[in-house]
Amino acid sequence: MNITLGNHTDETNGLFTPNDVERIDAASLLEINCEGMLDYVKDRYATLNLLLSKLRHGGRILIKGHDIAQISRYITTGQLSTADGASMLYSGRQSTVTSKDMVDYVNKNQLKLIKVINEGVEYFVVAERP
């Protein structure tokens, strides 16, 4: 089973919330796609730990979010307006990190890092549970 996490439950498009994940059996998921949703949970790392407990060996987790260091750099170099940067940082977000923070998390949890992509102010990390 693969799941895609969103900021709300929407039965029509298959989005799950972190609360929905608690009902899923441990080590039963082949892929977890949490693109952009981790910025909106209060405890990013507790949520990630819960997600990893549901990922089977050989399963992949896809993590996408806004990189706070890149947003700051884009603002200071004039590539991004202060208003747009503030919107990215504060519009409902509970936490922001850098791509390096996510890579460190992957390594700390002994996952196999598959790829890291930094594109503009966003990062995309793919990791596999060995």
Backbone atoms as SQL, in Angstrom:
CREATE TABLE atoms (id INTEGER PRIMARY KEY, chain TEXT, resi INTEGER, resn TEXT, atom TEXT, x REAL, y REAL, z REAL);
INSERT INTO atoms VALUES
  (1, 'A', 1, 'MET', 'N', 0.843, -1.179, 0.000),
  (2, 'A', 1, 'MET', 'CA', 0.000, 0.000, 0.000),
  (3, 'A', 1, 'MET', 'C', 0.886, 1.240, 0.000),
  (4, 'A', 2, 'ASN', 'N', 0.483, 2.229, -0.768),
  (5, 'A', 2, 'ASN', 'CA', 1.142, 3.529, -0.809),
  (6, 'A', 2, 'ASN', 'C', 0.164, 4.564, -0.282),
  (7, 'A', 3, 'ILE', 'N', 0.676, 5.568, 0.427),
  (8, 'A', 3, 'ILE', 'CA', -0.197, 6.649, 0.859),
  (9, 'A', 3, 'ILE', 'C', 0.433, 7.994, 0.530),
  (10, 'A', 4, 'THR', 'N', -0.424, 8.973, 0.333),
  (11, 'A', 4, 'THR', 'CA', -0.007, 10.355, 0.162),
  (12, 'A', 4, 'THR', 'C', -0.623, 11.142, 1.303),
  (13, 'A', 5, 'LEU', 'N', 0.211, 11.887, 2.002),
  (14, 'A', 5, 'LEU', 'CA', -0.263, 12.674, 3.130),
  (15, 'A', 5, 'LEU', 'C', -0.564, 14.089, 2.695),
  (16, 'A', 6, 'GLY', 'N', -1.638, 14.630, 3.233),
  (17, 'A', 6, 'GLY', 'CA', -2.013, 16.010, 2.964),
  (18, 'A', 6, 'GLY', 'C', -2.266, 16.731, 4.266),
  (19, 'A', 7, 'ASN', 'N', -2.752, 17.936, 4.168),
  (20, 'A', 7, 'ASN', 'CA', -3.034, 18.721, 5.359),
  (21, 'A', 7, 'ASN', 'C', -4.416, 18.434, 5.922),
  (22, 'A', 8, 'HIS', 'N', -5.184, 17.645, 5.220),
  (23, 'A', 8, 'HIS', 'CA', -6.524, 17.296, 5.659),
  (24, 'A', 8, 'HIS', 'C', -6.906, 15.963, 5.023),
  (25, 'A', 9, 'THR', 'N', -7.912, 15.313, 5.572),
  (26, 'A', 9, 'THR', 'CA', -8.401, 14.076, 4.979),
  (27, 'A', 9, 'THR', 'C', -9.393, 14.420, 3.882),
  (28, 'A', 10, 'ASP', 'N', -9.187, 13.835, 2.738),
  (29, 'A', 10, 'ASP', 'CA', -10.075, 14.071, 1.607),
  (30, 'A', 10, 'ASP', 'C', -10.269, 12.731, 0.924),
  (31, 'A', 11, 'GLU', 'N', -11.383, 12.090, 1.210),
  (32, 'A', 11, 'GLU', 'CA', -11.629, 10.743, 0.706),
  (33, 'A', 11, 'GLU', 'C', -11.606, 10.669, -0.818),
  (34, 'A', 12, 'THR', 'N', -11.890, 11.767, -1.498),
  (35, 'A', 12, 'THR', 'CA', -11.971, 11.711, -2.952),
  (36, 'A', 12, 'THR', 'C', -10.605, 11.648, -3.621),
  (37, 'A', 13, 'ASN', 'N', -9.577, 12.143, -2.956),
  (38, 'A', 13, 'ASN', 'CA', -8.280, 12.068, -3.622),
  (39, 'A', 13, 'ASN', 'C', -7.241, 11.290, -2.824),
  (40, 'A', 14, 'GLY', 'N', -7.661, 10.610, -1.777),
  (41, 'A', 14, 'GLY', 'CA', -6.774, 9.690, -1.083),
  (42, 'A', 14, 'GLY', 'C', -5.759, 10.315, -0.150),
  (43, 'A', 15, 'LEU', 'N', -5.953, 11.572, 0.246),
  (44, 'A', 15, 'LEU', 'CA', -5.007, 12.181, 1.169),
  (45, 'A', 15, 'LEU', 'C', -5.256, 11.695, 2.589),
  (46, 'A', 16, 'PHE', 'N', -4.176, 11.489, 3.324),
  (47, 'A', 16, 'PHE', 'CA', -4.248, 11.075, 4.715),
  (48, 'A', 16, 'PHE', 'C', -3.653, 12.172, 5.581),
  (49, 'A', 17, 'THR', 'N', -4.063, 12.235, 6.834),
  (50, 'A', 17, 'THR', 'CA', -3.421, 13.118, 7.805),
  (51, 'A', 17, 'THR', 'C', -2.531, 12.253, 8.690),
  (52, 'A', 18, 'PRO', 'N', -1.604, 12.858, 9.441),
  (53, 'A', 18, 'PRO', 'CA', -0.803, 12.059, 10.373),
  (54, 'A', 18, 'PRO', 'C', -1.671, 11.261, 11.350),
  (55, 'A', 19, 'ASN', 'N', -2.831, 11.806, 11.752),
  (56, 'A', 19, 'ASN', 'CA', -3.722, 11.061, 12.653),
  (57, 'A', 19, 'ASN', 'C', -4.252, 9.789, 11.997),
  (58, 'A', 20, 'ASP', 'N', -4.517, 9.847, 10.693),
  (59, 'A', 20, 'ASP', 'CA', -4.984, 8.660, 9.971),
  (60, 'A', 20, 'ASP', 'C', -3.922, 7.566, 9.965),
  (61, 'A', 21, 'VAL', 'N', -2.680, 7.961, 9.942),
  (62, 'A', 21, 'VAL', 'CA', -1.571, 7.016, 9.832),
  (63, 'A', 21, 'VAL', 'C', -1.505, 6.097, 11.048),
  (64, 'A', 22, 'GLU', 'N', -1.911, 6.582, 12.202),
  (65, 'A', 22, 'GLU', 'CA', -1.861, 5.761, 13.414),
  (66, 'A', 22, 'GLU', 'C', -2.659, 4.474, 13.262),
  (67, 'A', 23, 'ARG', 'N', -3.677, 4.470, 12.424),
  (68, 'A', 23, 'ARG', 'CA', -4.518, 3.281, 12.234),
  (69, 'A', 23, 'ARG', 'C', -3.920, 2.264, 11.254),
  (70, 'A', 24, 'ILE', 'N', -2.844, 2.627, 10.596),
  (71, 'A', 24, 'ILE', 'CA', -2.210, 1.736, 9.620),
  (72, 'A', 24, 'ILE', 'C', -1.265, 0.791, 10.351),
  (73, 'A', 25, 'ASP', 'N', -1.244, -0.465, 9.925),
  (74, 'A', 25, 'ASP', 'CA', -0.367, -1.465, 10.555),
  (75, 'A', 25, 'ASP', 'C', 1.100, -1.093, 10.387),
  (76, 'A', 26, 'ALA', 'N', 1.885, -1.453, 11.380),
  (77, 'A', 26, 'ALA', 'CA', 3.330, -1.206, 11.329),
  (78, 'A', 26, 'ALA', 'C', 3.947, -1.953, 10.155),
  (79, 'A', 27, 'ALA', 'N', 4.950, -1.353, 9.554),
  (80, 'A', 27, 'ALA', 'CA', 5.739, -1.956, 8.475),
  (81, 'A', 27, 'ALA', 'C', 4.873, -2.476, 7.320),
  (82, 'A', 28, 'SER', 'N', 3.803, -1.742, 6.982),
  (83, 'A', 28, 'SER', 'CA', 2.902, -2.225, 5.931),
  (84, 'A', 28, 'SER', 'C', 2.924, -1.381, 4.659),
  (85, 'A', 29, 'LEU', 'N', 3.604, -0.251, 4.681),
  (86, 'A', 29, 'LEU', 'CA', 3.550, 0.649, 3.533),
  (87, 'A', 29, 'LEU', 'C', 4.781, 0.528, 2.647),
  (88, 'A', 30, 'LEU', 'N', 4.553, 0.537, 1.339),
  (89, 'A', 30, 'LEU', 'CA', 5.646, 0.498, 0.366),
  (90, 'A', 30, 'LEU', 'C', 6.190, 1.893, 0.076),
  (91, 'A', 31, 'GLU', 'N', 5.308, 2.889, 0.129),
  (92, 'A', 31, 'GLU', 'CA', 5.731, 4.262, -0.150),
  (93, 'A', 31, 'GLU', 'C', 4.881, 5.242, 0.639),
  (94, 'A', 32, 'ILE', 'N', 5.561, 6.234, 1.201),
  (95, 'A', 32, 'ILE', 'CA', 4.885, 7.317, 1.902),
  (96, 'A', 32, 'ILE', 'C', 5.309, 8.613, 1.228),
  (97, 'A', 33, 'ASN', 'N', 4.332, 9.339, 0.730),
  (98, 'A', 33, 'ASN', 'CA', 4.591, 10.598, 0.045),
  (99, 'A', 33, 'ASN', 'C', 4.103, 11.726, 0.943),
  (100, 'A', 34, 'CYS', 'N', 5.042, 12.439, 1.537),
  (101, 'A', 34, 'CYS', 'CA', 4.647, 13.562, 2.399),
  (102, 'A', 34, 'CYS', 'C', 5.229, 14.856, 1.857),
  (103, 'A', 35, 'GLU', 'N', 4.868, 15.141, 0.624),
  (104, 'A', 35, 'GLU', 'CA', 5.339, 16.352, -0.034),
  (105, 'A', 35, 'GLU', 'C', 4.616, 17.571, 0.517),
  (106, 'A', 36, 'GLY', 'N', 5.356, 18.430, 1.193),
  (107, 'A', 36, 'GLY', 'CA', 4.829, 19.695, 1.655),
  (108, 'A', 36, 'GLY', 'C', 4.033, 19.660, 2.942),
  (109, 'A', 37, 'MET', 'N', 3.681, 18.498, 3.468),
  (110, 'A', 37, 'MET', 'CA', 2.813, 18.465, 4.639),
  (111, 'A', 37, 'MET', 'C', 3.563, 18.576, 5.958),
  (112, 'A', 38, 'LEU', 'N', 4.828, 18.227, 5.994),
  (113, 'A', 38, 'LEU', 'CA', 5.551, 18.260, 7.266),
  (114, 'A', 38, 'LEU', 'C', 5.727, 19.677, 7.798),
  (115, 'A', 39, 'ASP', 'N', 5.692, 20.656, 6.916),
  (116, 'A', 39, 'ASP', 'CA', 5.788, 22.046, 7.361),
  (117, 'A', 39, 'ASP', 'C', 4.573, 22.440, 8.211),
  (118, 'A', 40, 'TYR', 'N', 3.496, 21.690, 8.121),
  (119, 'A', 40, 'TYR', 'CA', 2.242, 22.070, 8.767),
  (120, 'A', 40, 'TYR', 'C', 1.925, 21.277, 10.034),
  (121, 'A', 41, 'VAL', 'N', 2.814, 20.405, 10.465),
  (122, 'A', 41, 'VAL', 'CA', 2.594, 19.670, 11.714),
  (123, 'A', 41, 'VAL', 'C', 3.475, 20.267, 12.802),
  (124, 'A', 42, 'LYS', 'N', 2.985, 20.217, 14.043),
  (125, 'A', 42, 'LYS', 'CA', 3.716, 20.844, 15.150),
  (126, 'A', 42, 'LYS', 'C', 5.035, 20.156, 15.427),
  (127, 'A', 43, 'ASP', 'N', 5.035, 18.831, 15.441),
  (128, 'A', 43, 'ASP', 'CA', 6.266, 18.107, 15.751),
  (129, 'A', 43, 'ASP', 'C', 6.671, 17.255, 14.550),
  (130, 'A', 44, 'ARG', 'N', 7.426, 17.866, 13.679),
  (131, 'A', 44, 'ARG', 'CA', 7.884, 17.233, 12.439),
  (132, 'A', 44, 'ARG', 'C', 8.564, 15.887, 12.700),
  (133, 'A', 45, 'TYR', 'N', 9.441, 15.845, 13.685),
  (134, 'A', 45, 'TYR', 'CA', 10.232, 14.636, 13.888),
  (135, 'A', 45, 'TYR', 'C', 9.420, 13.512, 14.528),
  (136, 'A', 46, 'ALA', 'N', 8.483, 13.828, 15.405),
  (137, 'A', 46, 'ALA', 'CA', 7.585, 12.799, 15.947),
  (138, 'A', 46, 'ALA', 'C', 6.726, 12.225, 14.824),
  (139, 'A', 47, 'THR', 'N', 6.256, 13.100, 13.932),
  (140, 'A', 47, 'THR', 'CA', 5.457, 12.647, 12.784),
  (141, 'A', 47, 'THR', 'C', 6.291, 11.759, 11.877),
  (142, 'A', 48, 'LEU', 'N', 7.519, 12.172, 11.600),
  (143, 'A', 48, 'LEU', 'CA', 8.400, 11.346, 10.763),
  (144, 'A', 48, 'LEU', 'C', 8.661, 9.993, 11.407),
  (145, 'A', 49, 'ASN', 'N', 8.875, 9.981, 12.722),
  (146, 'A', 49, 'ASN', 'CA', 9.110, 8.705, 13.412),
  (147, 'A', 49, 'ASN', 'C', 7.901, 7.786, 13.284),
  (148, 'A', 50, 'LEU', 'N', 6.694, 8.346, 13.417),
  (149, 'A', 50, 'LEU', 'CA', 5.474, 7.562, 13.239),
  (150, 'A', 50, 'LEU', 'C', 5.401, 7.015, 11.819),
  (151, 'A', 51, 'LEU', 'N', 5.681, 7.863, 10.844),
  (152, 'A', 51, 'LEU', 'CA', 5.647, 7.422, 9.450),
  (153, 'A', 51, 'LEU', 'C', 6.640, 6.298, 9.193),
  (154, 'A', 52, 'LEU', 'N', 7.842, 6.443, 9.715),
  (155, 'A', 52, 'LEU', 'CA', 8.857, 5.401, 9.495),
  (156, 'A', 52, 'LEU', 'C', 8.450, 4.073, 10.112),
  (157, 'A', 53, 'SER', 'N', 7.701, 4.107, 11.201),
  (158, 'A', 53, 'SER', 'CA', 7.250, 2.854, 11.820),
  (159, 'A', 53, 'SER', 'C', 6.259, 2.117, 10.924),
  (160, 'A', 54, 'LYS', 'N', 5.640, 2.821, 9.997),
  (161, 'A', 54, 'LYS', 'CA', 4.662, 2.217, 9.080),
  (162, 'A', 54, 'LYS', 'C', 5.296, 1.765, 7.762),
  (163, 'A', 55, 'LEU', 'N', 6.546, 2.137, 7.556),
  (164, 'A', 55, 'LEU', 'CA', 7.229, 1.842, 6.298),
  (165, 'A', 55, 'LEU', 'C', 7.886, 0.468, 6.370),
  (166, 'A', 56, 'ARG', 'N', 7.609, -0.372, 5.385),
  (167, 'A', 56, 'ARG', 'CA', 8.213, -1.709, 5.378),
  (168, 'A', 56, 'ARG', 'C', 9.652, -1.632, 4.876),
  (169, 'A', 57, 'HIS', 'N', 10.418, -2.679, 5.132),
  (170, 'A', 57, 'HIS', 'CA', 11.793, -2.731, 4.635),
  (171, 'A', 57, 'HIS', 'C', 11.764, -2.697, 3.112),
  (172, 'A', 58, 'GLY', 'N', 12.590, -1.852, 2.542),
  (173, 'A', 58, 'GLY', 'CA', 12.593, -1.635, 1.106),
  (174, 'A', 58, 'GLY', 'C', 11.618, -0.561, 0.660),
  (175, 'A', 59, 'GLY', 'N', 10.808, -0.059, 1.592),
  (176, 'A', 59, 'GLY', 'CA', 9.851, 0.994, 1.279),
  (177, 'A', 59, 'GLY', 'C', 10.527, 2.354, 1.233),
  (178, 'A', 60, 'ARG', 'N', 9.893, 3.279, 0.534),
  (179, 'A', 60, 'ARG', 'CA', 10.467, 4.616, 0.355),
  (180, 'A', 60, 'ARG', 'C', 9.589, 5.694, 0.968),
  (181, 'A', 61, 'ILE', 'N', 10.259, 6.735, 1.454),
  (182, 'A', 61, 'ILE', 'CA', 9.578, 7.921, 1.940),
  (183, 'A', 61, 'ILE', 'C', 10.045, 9.108, 1.100),
  (184, 'A', 62, 'LEU', 'N', 9.092, 9.901, 0.652),
  (185, 'A', 62, 'LEU', 'CA', 9.370, 11.086, -0.160),
  (186, 'A', 62, 'LEU', 'C', 9.007, 12.305, 0.670),
  (187, 'A', 63, 'ILE', 'N', 9.974, 13.180, 0.867),
  (188, 'A', 63, 'ILE', 'CA', 9.786, 14.351, 1.716),
  (189, 'A', 63, 'ILE', 'C', 10.082, 15.597, 0.892),
  (190, 'A', 64, 'LYS', 'N', 9.107, 16.501, 0.853),
  (191, 'A', 64, 'LYS', 'CA', 9.296, 17.752, 0.125),
  (192, 'A', 64, 'LYS', 'C', 8.840, 18.893, 1.015),
  (193, 'A', 65, 'GLY', 'N', 9.587, 19.990, 0.976),
  (194, 'A', 65, 'GLY', 'CA', 9.204, 21.139, 1.777),
  (195, 'A', 65, 'GLY', 'C', 9.980, 22.371, 1.358),
  (196, 'A', 66, 'HIS', 'N', 9.733, 23.448, 2.080),
  (197, 'A', 66, 'HIS', 'CA', 10.446, 24.696, 1.838),
  (198, 'A', 66, 'HIS', 'C', 11.682, 24.751, 2.728),
  (199, 'A', 67, 'ASP', 'N', 12.794, 25.123, 2.147),
  (200, 'A', 67, 'ASP', 'CA', 14.078, 25.208, 2.845),
  (201, 'A', 67, 'ASP', 'C', 14.237, 26.625, 3.395),
  (202, 'A', 68, 'ILE', 'N', 14.240, 26.755, 4.720),
  (203, 'A', 68, 'ILE', 'CA', 14.290, 28.070, 5.346),
  (204, 'A', 68, 'ILE', 'C', 15.563, 28.830, 4.984),
  (205, 'A', 69, 'ALA', 'N', 16.672, 28.133, 4.838),
  (206, 'A', 69, 'ALA', 'CA', 17.927, 28.804, 4.467),
  (207, 'A', 69, 'ALA', 'C', 17.838, 29.364, 3.050),
  (208, 'A', 70, 'GLN', 'N', 17.234, 28.595, 2.142),
  (209, 'A', 70, 'GLN', 'CA', 17.085, 29.066, 0.764),
  (210, 'A', 70, 'GLN', 'C', 16.121, 30.247, 0.681),
  (211, 'A', 71, 'ILE', 'N', 15.040, 30.200, 1.440),
  (212, 'A', 71, 'ILE', 'CA', 14.102, 31.321, 1.449),
  (213, 'A', 71, 'ILE', 'C', 14.819, 32.583, 1.913),
  (214, 'A', 72, 'SER', 'N', 15.586, 32.464, 2.994),
  (215, 'A', 72, 'SER', 'CA', 16.330, 33.619, 3.520),
  (216, 'A', 72, 'SER', 'C', 17.333, 34.139, 2.494),
  (217, 'A', 73, 'ARG', 'N', 18.039, 33.221, 1.843),
  (218, 'A', 73, 'ARG', 'CA', 19.021, 33.621, 0.829),
  (219, 'A', 73, 'ARG', 'C', 18.346, 34.325, -0.345),
  (220, 'A', 74, 'TYR', 'N', 17.226, 33.800, -0.794),
  (221, 'A', 74, 'TYR', 'CA', 16.505, 34.410, -1.911),
  (222, 'A', 74, 'TYR', 'C', 15.995, 35.805, -1.550),
  (223, 'A', 75, 'ILE', 'N', 15.571, 35.989, -0.299),
  (224, 'A', 75, 'ILE', 'CA', 15.111, 37.313, 0.128),
  (225, 'A', 75, 'ILE', 'C', 16.281, 38.295, 0.139),
  (226, 'A', 76, 'THR', 'N', 17.407, 37.878, 0.733),
  (227, 'A', 76, 'THR', 'CA', 18.540, 38.804, 0.869),
  (228, 'A', 76, 'THR', 'C', 19.198, 39.125, -0.470),
  (229, 'A', 77, 'THR', 'N', 19.074, 38.239, -1.445),
  (230, 'A', 77, 'THR', 'CA', 19.661, 38.515, -2.766),
  (231, 'A', 77, 'THR', 'C', 18.668, 39.173, -3.720),
  (232, 'A', 78, 'GLY', 'N', 17.449, 39.403, -3.236),
  (233, 'A', 78, 'GLY', 'CA', 16.451, 40.079, -4.059),
  (234, 'A', 78, 'GLY', 'C', 15.737, 39.177, -5.052),
  (235, 'A', 79, 'GLN', 'N', 15.953, 37.876, -4.991),
  (236, 'A', 79, 'GLN', 'CA', 15.279, 36.946, -5.899),
  (237, 'A', 79, 'GLN', 'C', 13.853, 36.641, -5.454),
  (238, 'A', 80, 'LEU', 'N', 13.533, 37.044, -4.228),
  (239, 'A', 80, 'LEU', 'CA', 12.219, 36.791, -3.656),
  (240, 'A', 80, 'LEU', 'C', 11.849, 38.014, -2.814),
  (241, 'A', 81, 'SER', 'N', 10.639, 38.498, -2.971),
  (242, 'A', 81, 'SER', 'CA', 10.225, 39.653, -2.174),
  (243, 'A', 81, 'SER', 'C', 10.040, 39.240, -0.720),
  (244, 'A', 82, 'THR', 'N', 10.168, 40.204, 0.163),
  (245, 'A', 82, 'THR', 'CA', 9.967, 39.939, 1.590),
  (246, 'A', 82, 'THR', 'C', 8.562, 39.420, 1.841),
  (247, 'A', 83, 'ALA', 'N', 7.583, 39.983, 1.165),
  (248, 'A', 83, 'ALA', 'CA', 6.189, 39.549, 1.343),
  (249, 'A', 83, 'ALA', 'C', 6.007, 38.091, 0.910),
  (250, 'A', 84, 'ASP', 'N', 6.580, 37.720, -0.239),
  (251, 'A', 84, 'ASP', 'CA', 6.462, 36.327, -0.692),
  (252, 'A', 84, 'ASP', 'C', 7.201, 35.385, 0.249),
  (253, 'A', 85, 'GLY', 'N', 8.366, 35.811, 0.715),
  (254, 'A', 85, 'GLY', 'CA', 9.132, 34.995, 1.657),
  (255, 'A', 85, 'GLY', 'C', 8.377, 34.801, 2.957),
  (256, 'A', 86, 'ALA', 'N', 7.780, 35.871, 3.461),
  (257, 'A', 86, 'ALA', 'CA', 6.998, 35.773, 4.699),
  (258, 'A', 86, 'ALA', 'C', 5.813, 34.841, 4.516),
  (259, 'A', 87, 'SER', 'N', 5.177, 34.908, 3.361),
  (260, 'A', 87, 'SER', 'CA', 4.058, 34.021, 3.073),
  (261, 'A', 87, 'SER', 'C', 4.501, 32.561, 3.098),
  (262, 'A', 88, 'MET', 'N', 5.675, 32.280, 2.526),
  (263, 'A', 88, 'MET', 'CA', 6.198, 30.909, 2.526),
  (264, 'A', 88, 'MET', 'C', 6.530, 30.429, 3.936),
  (265, 'A', 89, 'LEU', 'N', 6.983, 31.343, 4.761),
  (266, 'A', 89, 'LEU', 'CA', 7.410, 30.964, 6.107),
  (267, 'A', 89, 'LEU', 'C', 6.268, 30.881, 7.110),
  (268, 'A', 90, 'TYR', 'N', 5.254, 31.717, 6.942),
  (269, 'A', 90, 'TYR', 'CA', 4.281, 31.859, 8.016),
  (270, 'A', 90, 'TYR', 'C', 2.860, 31.449, 7.689),
  (271, 'A', 91, 'SER', 'N', 2.527, 31.160, 6.473),
  (272, 'A', 91, 'SER', 'CA', 1.131, 30.872, 6.127),
  (273, 'A', 91, 'SER', 'C', 0.716, 29.482, 6.606),
  (274, 'A', 92, 'GLY', 'N', 0.477, 29.377, 7.905),
  (275, 'A', 92, 'GLY', 'CA', 0.010, 28.125, 8.491),
  (276, 'A', 92, 'GLY', 'C', 1.094, 27.127, 8.824),
  (277, 'A', 93, 'ARG', 'N', 2.322, 27.442, 8.527),
  (278, 'A', 93, 'ARG', 'CA', 3.406, 26.496, 8.800),
  (279, 'A', 93, 'ARG', 'C', 3.696, 26.432, 10.295),
  (280, 'A', 94, 'GLN', 'N', 3.976, 25.241, 10.756),
  (281, 'A', 94, 'GLN', 'CA', 4.312, 25.011, 12.154),
  (282, 'A', 94, 'GLN', 'C', 5.822, 24.862, 12.343),
  (283, 'A', 95, 'SER', 'N', 6.523, 24.437, 11.285),
  (284, 'A', 95, 'SER', 'CA', 7.965, 24.254, 11.390),
  (285, 'A', 95, 'SER', 'C', 8.598, 24.371, 10.009),
  (286, 'A', 96, 'THR', 'N', 9.813, 24.846, 9.988),
  (287, 'A', 96, 'THR', 'CA', 10.576, 24.893, 8.749),
  (288, 'A', 96, 'THR', 'C', 11.978, 24.393, 9.044),
  (289, 'A', 97, 'VAL', 'N', 12.560, 23.751, 8.058),
  (290, 'A', 97, 'VAL', 'CA', 13.902, 23.192, 8.198),
  (291, 'A', 97, 'VAL', 'C', 14.659, 23.433, 6.893),
  (292, 'A', 98, 'THR', 'N', 15.863, 22.909, 6.840),
  (293, 'A', 98, 'THR', 'CA', 16.649, 22.945, 5.611),
  (294, 'A', 98, 'THR', 'C', 16.726, 21.537, 5.037),
  (295, 'A', 99, 'SER', 'N', 17.163, 21.447, 3.800),
  (296, 'A', 99, 'SER', 'CA', 17.354, 20.118, 3.207),
  (297, 'A', 99, 'SER', 'C', 18.419, 19.354, 3.992),
  (298, 'A', 100, 'LYS', 'N', 19.417, 20.058, 4.507),
  (299, 'A', 100, 'LYS', 'CA', 20.456, 19.404, 5.311),
  (300, 'A', 100, 'LYS', 'C', 19.864, 18.781, 6.578),
  (301, 'A', 101, 'ASP', 'N', 18.906, 19.477, 7.213),
  (302, 'A', 101, 'ASP', 'CA', 18.237, 18.913, 8.388),
  (303, 'A', 101, 'ASP', 'C', 17.561, 17.593, 8.051),
  (304, 'A', 102, 'MET', 'N', 16.917, 17.538, 6.884),
  (305, 'A', 102, 'MET', 'CA', 16.227, 16.306, 6.479),
  (306, 'A', 102, 'MET', 'C', 17.224, 15.197, 6.146),
  (307, 'A', 103, 'VAL', 'N', 18.323, 15.547, 5.506),
  (308, 'A', 103, 'VAL', 'CA', 19.368, 14.552, 5.213),
  (309, 'A', 103, 'VAL', 'C', 19.959, 14.030, 6.521),
  (310, 'A', 104, 'ASP', 'N', 20.198, 14.921, 7.474),
  (311, 'A', 104, 'ASP', 'CA', 20.704, 14.496, 8.783),
  (312, 'A', 104, 'ASP', 'C', 19.729, 13.543, 9.460),
  (313, 'A', 105, 'TYR', 'N', 18.427, 13.824, 9.363),
  (314, 'A', 105, 'TYR', 'CA', 17.412, 12.947, 9.942),
  (315, 'A', 105, 'TYR', 'C', 17.456, 11.561, 9.287),
  (316, 'A', 106, 'VAL', 'N', 17.548, 11.553, 7.972),
  (317, 'A', 106, 'VAL', 'CA', 17.624, 10.289, 7.225),
  (318, 'A', 106, 'VAL', 'C', 18.831, 9.477, 7.694),
  (319, 'A', 107, 'ASN', 'N', 19.979, 10.112, 7.778),
  (320, 'A', 107, 'ASN', 'CA', 21.199, 9.418, 8.203),
  (321, 'A', 107, 'ASN', 'C', 21.107, 8.947, 9.646),
  (322, 'A', 108, 'LYS', 'N', 20.574, 9.781, 10.528),
  (323, 'A', 108, 'LYS', 'CA', 20.442, 9.430, 11.943),
  (324, 'A', 108, 'LYS', 'C', 19.558, 8.196, 12.122),
  (325, 'A', 109, 'ASN', 'N', 18.563, 8.050, 11.269),
  (326, 'A', 109, 'ASN', 'CA', 17.636, 6.926, 11.361),
  (327, 'A', 109, 'ASN', 'C', 18.030, 5.757, 10.473),
  (328, 'A', 110, 'GLN', 'N', 19.249, 5.802, 9.982),
  (329, 'A', 110, 'GLN', 'CA', 19.853, 4.705, 9.211),
  (330, 'A', 110, 'GLN', 'C', 19.028, 4.304, 7.995),
  (331, 'A', 111, 'LEU', 'N', 18.463, 5.308, 7.350),
  (332, 'A', 111, 'LEU', 'CA', 17.781, 5.077, 6.085),
  (333, 'A', 111, 'LEU', 'C', 18.791, 5.232, 4.960),
  (334, 'A', 112, 'LYS', 'N', 18.493, 4.627, 3.827),
  (335, 'A', 112, 'LYS', 'CA', 19.355, 4.775, 2.655),
  (336, 'A', 112, 'LYS', 'C', 18.893, 6.013, 1.889),
  (337, 'A', 113, 'LEU', 'N', 19.773, 6.989, 1.765),
  (338, 'A', 113, 'LEU', 'CA', 19.456, 8.207, 1.035),
  (339, 'A', 113, 'LEU', 'C', 19.505, 7.910, -0.460),
  (340, 'A', 114, 'ILE', 'N', 18.391, 8.099, -1.148),
  (341, 'A', 114, 'ILE', 'CA', 18.309, 7.821, -2.580),
  (342, 'A', 114, 'ILE', 'C', 18.628, 9.072, -3.390),
  (343, 'A', 115, 'LYS', 'N', 17.999, 10.198, -3.015),
  (344, 'A', 115, 'LYS', 'CA', 18.286, 11.439, -3.744),
  (345, 'A', 115, 'LYS', 'C', 17.893, 12.647, -2.920),
  (346, 'A', 116, 'VAL', 'N', 18.579, 13.739, -3.212),
  (347, 'A', 116, 'VAL', 'CA', 18.266, 15.046, -2.645),
  (348, 'A', 116, 'VAL', 'C', 18.256, 16.040, -3.805),
  (349, 'A', 117, 'ILE', 'N', 17.168, 16.757, -3.927),
  (350, 'A', 117, 'ILE', 'CA', 17.072, 17.772, -4.973),
  (351, 'A', 117, 'ILE', 'C', 16.735, 19.093, -4.286),
  (352, 'A', 118, 'ASN', 'N', 17.532, 20.105, -4.581),
  (353, 'A', 118, 'ASN', 'CA', 17.246, 21.461, -4.136),
  (354, 'A', 118, 'ASN', 'C', 16.873, 22.258, -5.372),
  (355, 'A', 119, 'GLU', 'N', 15.639, 22.735, -5.388),
  (356, 'A', 119, 'GLU', 'CA', 15.144, 23.469, -6.547),
  (357, 'A', 119, 'GLU', 'C', 14.509, 24.767, -6.062),
  (358, 'A', 120, 'GLY', 'N', 15.186, 25.869, -6.295),
  (359, 'A', 120, 'GLY', 'CA', 14.686, 27.140, -5.790),
  (360, 'A', 120, 'GLY', 'C', 14.674, 27.124, -4.275),
  (361, 'A', 121, 'VAL', 'N', 13.510, 27.386, -3.696),
  (362, 'A', 121, 'VAL', 'CA', 13.407, 27.407, -2.236),
  (363, 'A', 121, 'VAL', 'C', 12.864, 26.085, -1.677),
  (364, 'A', 122, 'GLU', 'N', 12.699, 25.099, -2.535),
  (365, 'A', 122, 'GLU', 'CA', 12.172, 23.806, -2.100),
  (366, 'A', 122, 'GLU', 'C', 13.258, 22.728, -2.105),
  (367, 'A', 123, 'TYR', 'N', 13.054, 21.748, -1.237),
  (368, 'A', 123, 'TYR', 'CA', 13.915, 20.570, -1.235),
  (369, 'A', 123, 'TYR', 'C', 13.036, 19.334, -1.442),
  (370, 'A', 124, 'PHE', 'N', 13.659, 18.288, -1.940),
  (371, 'A', 124, 'PHE', 'CA', 12.980, 17.016, -2.151),
  (372, 'A', 124, 'PHE', 'C', 13.956, 15.920, -1.754),
  (373, 'A', 125, 'VAL', 'N', 13.582, 15.120, -0.773),
  (374, 'A', 125, 'VAL', 'CA', 14.451, 14.055, -0.279),
  (375, 'A', 125, 'VAL', 'C', 13.713, 12.732, -0.446),
  (376, 'A', 126, 'VAL', 'N', 14.401, 11.744, -1.003),
  (377, 'A', 126, 'VAL', 'CA', 13.867, 10.394, -1.118),
  (378, 'A', 126, 'VAL', 'C', 14.800, 9.463, -0.362),
  (379, 'A', 127, 'ALA', 'N', 14.210, 8.659, 0.523),
  (380, 'A', 127, 'ALA', 'CA', 15.000, 7.714, 1.308),
  (381, 'A', 127, 'ALA', 'C', 14.291, 6.364, 1.352),
  (382, 'A', 128, 'GLU', 'N', 15.073, 5.333, 1.599),
  (383, 'A', 128, 'GLU', 'CA', 14.544, 3.967, 1.620),
  (384, 'A', 128, 'GLU', 'C', 14.890, 3.305, 2.937),
  (385, 'A', 129, 'ARG', 'N', 13.944, 2.562, 3.467),
  (386, 'A', 129, 'ARG', 'CA', 14.210, 1.796, 4.689),
  (387, 'A', 129, 'ARG', 'C', 14.905, 0.511, 4.277),
  (388, 'A', 130, 'PRO', 'N', 16.136, 0.285, 4.769),
  (389, 'A', 130, 'PRO', 'CA', 16.880, -0.930, 4.368),
  (390, 'A', 130, 'PRO', 'C', 16.245, -2.207, 4.909);
